[in-house]
Amino acid sequence: MRVPVKCSFFKVVLTALLLVAVLQLIYLSLLSRLHGRQQQYKYSELFEASSAKKGEPDRYRWDREKREHLKFSLASGGVFDASGQYRLYKNLVRATQAEEAALLQHQEELVLATHATLNNLHHLRGLVARWRGPLSLALFAPSAEEARLATMAVYTLATLCTAVRELVSFHLVCHSGDLASFPELEDLSEFARLKSCVDAFGKVANASTKQRNYALGTNISYPNNLLRNVARMAAMAHYVLVIDVDFLPSEGLRPAFLTLATSRGEEHSEEQAVFVVPAFEIRHARKVPGDKAELLQLYQVGEIRPFYEELCPRCQAPLNYSHWLNLPAKPSLQVAYTVEWKDPWEPFYIGPSSVPAYDERFKQYGFNRISQACELHVSGHIFHVLDNAFLVHQGFKMAGEFHDQKEAENQHNKALFRQFKQELKQKYLHSSRRC
């Protein structure tokens, strides 16, 4: 008779233990849901509680919509590039004006396409202020950690900076083995304290590692031509100007060029042409000129000079700077003259979206832009030089400022360029042009 009593006792104990376990599971589930709601609430308050202002419903709607879009984009895992070496998150954050243009199917636009790492993303502030039009920026993250920071930096800038939110579309590029992820709440705290656009760009500038250009770490190559293609192809506009992020254009370049393009009309519709924008470089700490008159004053006192004048004068010589500088002033932007391409000219230009893509095999330093200019020439494009428009690189290009592997990279890309030129002969069998 004792055995049943003992069994009954164990059943009671076992039932009690199971009940406790079930209650614990229910408690943990409820606690997890509560924690999730708290996290969601805290995240929904990110940037809003500290900077909420009346009369800004559009911004808050943007916050909600873009937050969900960002999560969806990251969850998708992006897409691989043609080589399979890189993962692309296109339109990670898309400019509100770009969305409106897409809805209206508005193609007669000029978009500025550029590329950067977190190290030089702070230049975007001046570029947005000067360009005042749509931009497409491809941001490279050389590690999973930088991809996480880049995601947060992009979201922060778009949230706190009205002009960035309206004008800049961001695309993230990282190695194929790195997955960009949405920052955890504890990672957001340092960004959540920011209250203004100035704060946001200050945070981005402080995050810079101050390394030299292309010095991203051991065995890490900067895929500049891939980034240019990503930014250019995502622009979704008839005309694109591709520049590096540390350049500034002359004031009013975009509307002036669109007026010129309209005036040329059907007469030149069949012409394969690009419009060269002369490039200069200015001494550090000097204010970048806004118009040609200001540029000429700085040029006369040696504070501004042709781009790459010290490092590679031949790379810009075909432009004929002396002739351009002495052109008479005109009230509107015009084509000043036409130049035949010669090796090793690497012009910056405004071109239609139909121009050949940059060859993505070129990475790091050397021949990345020359190769594309070479193909423009072989494919039959002509090079018109604009009279009053220009670009300015912020800082003189000096030989001693480059990373240690510059010459080795240059020699590697030089050999690749020889191969590239032979490939063009097969690609354009009916062209008599060579480079």
Order of alpha helices (4+ residues) and beta strands (2+ residues): alpha-alpha-beta-beta-alpha-beta-alpha-beta-alpha-alpha-beta-alpha-alpha-alpha-beta-beta-alpha-beta-beta-alpha-beta-alpha-beta-beta-alpha-beta-beta-alpha
